[in-house]
Amino acid sequence: MRVILSVNNLRKHYPVRQGVFSKVSAHVRAVDDVSFEIAESETLGLVGESGCGKTTVGKTVLRLQKPTAGTIYLDGKNITDLSNETLRPLRSEIQMVFQDPYLSLNPRMTAEQIVSEPLENYRQMTKAERREQVTELFQRVGLSNEQLTKLPHEFSGGQRQRIGIARALALQPKLIVADEPVSALDVSIQAQVINLMLDLQQEFGLAYLFISHDLAVVEHVCHRVAVMYLGKIVEITDKLSLFSTPIHPYTESLLAAVPIPDPTVTRKRIVLEGDVPSPLNPPTGCRFHTRCPYAEEQCKREEPQLTEVRPGHFSACHLRS
């Protein structure tokens, strides 16, 4: 299957400056050696605790931030070091749906202006042609033509996110980075937006990088799942394998925290002690060893590599390889 996005050894480090002369004294390792691929019509879920680097991966893949190291290939084209001018024609191929459907919309623009703005910037179209395409996009995401002239504050949260999805679809992208696209919505509305995204994927062959902390949503939406901890991917596989037979202890602890809507079913609880270490000074060896209930001396000394433990199932753990 055709690979739409290929990320290899991606790093994003932020310098920490101190003193009168702003000398760099350290680096925050927000993303540290991350690799994955997303194929056409595939959804890869990126999960983990807050601060693990999920959103930074999304922004770096979009080239909203320049990577410190590594390579990013979009549909076979290396976009890692392209200048903004060279990258501009390729931006139509990768779009983003943001977490907050209100803050991501210009409050002074009508819904029609918001959705038509990408067309004005990237397509040679008449005003009538733009109006026609925006109308079609509105209908496709479940909005009516009467809402074209309304401002963002006149819409509900779910409707605002539909506007954001319509804007992302306007240029017919190959990949959409969805950063917590339903976390700010009511549960009843979440299902509607998720089903809309699944329908659009099937219709247009879209690839999604779906960033989320909600494992229930990820299990419903994604084909494969990558688990991040402190800037690194510690496990990646198809969703069935991840949810039924997780390998990495951190993945086990995440799944153990998900409530089961059945009082007769019990699940082994894994309680993690301590806080997540700082990405400014990550632990030596395995970054999870300070909280892992199974950690041994080797885990403190040697950093485990992401290896294929079972066919298509990769994990970074000395004890489970």
N, C-alpha and C positions, 0 to 999 in steps of 0.2 A: 504493500500500500504506500502511496505517495506521502513522504514526510513533509509536513508544512513548516514545523519549527524544530530546529536542532540546536540544543544548548550544550556546550562542552567546556567543562572546568571553569564555570563562571565564578568570578569573584567580584565583590563590591566592598571595598574598605573605605571608611571615612576617616580622614586625618583628625587627630585631636591636637589643637594648638594651645600653647601656653606661653606666658611671659610677654614682655614688652614687644619683642620682635616676632611674636606669633610662631615660634618654632614648633615644628611637629614633634610631639613627644610620644605619641602612640597612635594606633589605628583601631577603630571599631570594626570588627570583622562581621559585618551584617550578613554577607553571603560569602561562603568560603568553599570553593571547589564543588559547584553544583552542575550536574549533567542530566539531561533528559531529552526525549523526543516526543513530538505530538504529530500523529498522522492525520490525514484528511478525514473529516467527519468523526474525529475522536475527541473525547473530553478527558483531560488529565486533571485530577484533583490534587491540589497542593494544600496539605493540612499541617497543623502544628499549633503550639501555644502562641499567644500574643508575644511579639518580639523575636520570633524565631527567624524572620527574614522573608516571609512569604510575599508580602507586598513589595519589598525591595526587589525580589526576583521579577515580579510582574513589571515594575517600572523600568528595570534595566533591560528586560526583554523588549519592551516598547521603545527603548532608547530615549526615554525621558530622563534617564541618568546614564552616564557613560560608564561602562564596566571598568574595573581596575585591571582585570585579566580575563582570559577565556575568549571563546568565540560564540557568535550567535548567527545562525543561518536561517533565513526566512525563505521558504520555498526554493532552497538551493543557492540563494544569494547571501554572501557574507555581508552583514550589516554592522559588524562590530565596531569598525573604525570609520564609518562613513561620516562625512561632514553633514551638517543640517541641510545644506543645499542639495547634496547628492541623495540624501535620505528622503527628502520631501516627496518625490514621486512614489516611493515605496510605502509611505505611511497609510495610503488608502487600503493596503493589503492587511494591515493589522490595526485593530481598533480596541477600545476599552469601554467596559461598563463599570461605573464607579459604585462604591459602597453606599454613599449618601445620595439618594436621588434628588435631593433639594439643592445641596451645596454644589453639585456638579452641573446645575443648569443656571444660565444667566437670568437673574430675576427681572431684568429690564427687557428681555426679548420674549416675543410670543412663541408658542410651541412650534408654529410653522417656521419662524425664523431660526429657531434652534436646530431643527432637523434639516433645513435647507442650507445652513451655513457650510457644511462640508461640500455640498454640491457646487456652491458658489466658488469655493476655493480650488476645487479639483476637477470640475467638469465644465466644459463649454456648452452651456444650455441657456435657452431663453427663459424668461421669467415664467411663462406659461408651462414650459416643459418641467421646470423645477416644481411648480405648484402641483402638476399632475403626479409627479413621482412622490412628492411628500404626502399627497392624499392617499396614494396606494400604500405607502409605508404605514400611515396611520391606521388604515383599515387592517393591514396585516398584523399589527401589534394590538389590535382590539380597541382602538380609539376612533371617535367619530369625526366627521368633517366639521361639525359645529364647534369642535374644541380647538381648531387650528389657530384661532385668534386669541385664545386665552393665555394668561401669564402663568408661570409655574406655581405661584401661590394659590391659584384657583383649582389645582389638581390635588388629588389624594396621593399618598406616598406610592401606592402601586401604580397609579397612572403616570406619575413622574418617572418611575423607573421604566415604564413602557416607552416614554419619550426618549429616555437615554438609550434604550435598545434600538429604537427607530433611527436615532442619530448614528449609532454604531453601524447599522445595516446600510445606511444611505450610500456608501461607496462600495458596497458588495465586497467586504473583506474576506480573506481566507482564514484569518484567525481573530478571535475575540478573547481578550484578557478580561475575565470577570472577577473583580476583586470584592469578595463578600457581597454579591449583588442582591441578596435577599435578607441579610442580617438586620437591616433597619426597618423591615416590613413586618406587619402582623402575620401570624402563622397562617391564617386563612388566605391572605394575599400571596404569601410565599409560594404556595402550591400553584397558584395561577401563573405567576411569573416564571417559575421553574418549568412548568409544562409548556409555556410559550417558547422558552429558550430551546427546549427539546424539539418542538415542532419546527422551529426555524432551522435548527441544525439538520434535521432530516430533509427539509425542503431545499436548503442552499448548500449542503455539504460543509457546514462550518466546522472548524476546529476550535475547541475551547481550552484555555488554561483557566480552570475554575479554582480560585483561591477561597478557602473557607475554613472555619473552625468547627462547623456543624457537621459532625460525621453522619448524621441521619440524612442530611441533604446530599452530602457527597456520595453516599451509598446509592441514592436514588438517581443521581445525575451522571456520575462519572463511569468511564470504562476502566481506567487505571487510576491508581492513587499513589502519590509520593508523599512520604511523611518527613517533615523537617524538624530538626532540633538544633538550636543554637547555630544557625547558618549553614547546616549541612543536611543533605538527604540521608536518612538512616535506613529507609526501606522504601522500595518501589515495586509494585506488582499490579496485577489486575484486581479489581475490587472484590471479586469472590474469594480469591486466595487471601487477601488482606483481612477481610472481615471474618473469615472462617478459620484460617490458620496463620495468624500473625507470627513473625519470627523475632523481630526486635523487641526487647523488653519495654522500650518507650511506646511502641505501637500497642503492646498489650495493655499498658497502663491507660492509654487514651481510650481504648475500646472498653476497658473495665469501668470507666467513668460514665459511659452512656447508659442512661436509665432504660430498663426494659418494662414496657407497659403490660406486665403480667405479674401479679403478686406471688404466683406459685413458682416462678422461675427464679432461681438464685444464680449468682455469678460471683466468681472469685474476685475479691477486691484487692487491688494493688495500690497501696498508699505510698506515694513518693515523698520522701523527706527532704527538707531544705528548699531553697529557692533556685530558680534557673540562674546559672552563673552568668557573669557579665561578658558580652561579646568583646569587650575591651581587653579582657584577660581570660580567655577560655582555658579550661583545664587541660593538662597534658594528657596524652593517650586518648581514650574514648571520652568525648565531651559529656557523655551521659553517666560516667562512672560515679560521679559524686552523689547521684540520686538513685542509681540502679540497685535493686535488692540482690542482684546476682553477681555484682562486680568482684573481680579477683585482681591479683597483683598485675597480671599482664594488661588488664584493662587500664590501669593507671599509667603504664609505661608506653604502650604501643597503640598507635591510632589504627583502628580497624578500617579496612578498605571495603567499599561497596562491592560485594561479590555475589555471583549468581549461585544461590544455595539450592534452589530448585529451578526447573525450566521456567524462565521469565520472571522469577522471583528473586529480587536482589535485596541484600541486607548487609549492614555494617556492624557486625557483632562478632567478637572473638569466640564467644561461647556457643553461638548458634550456627557457625559456618560449617 
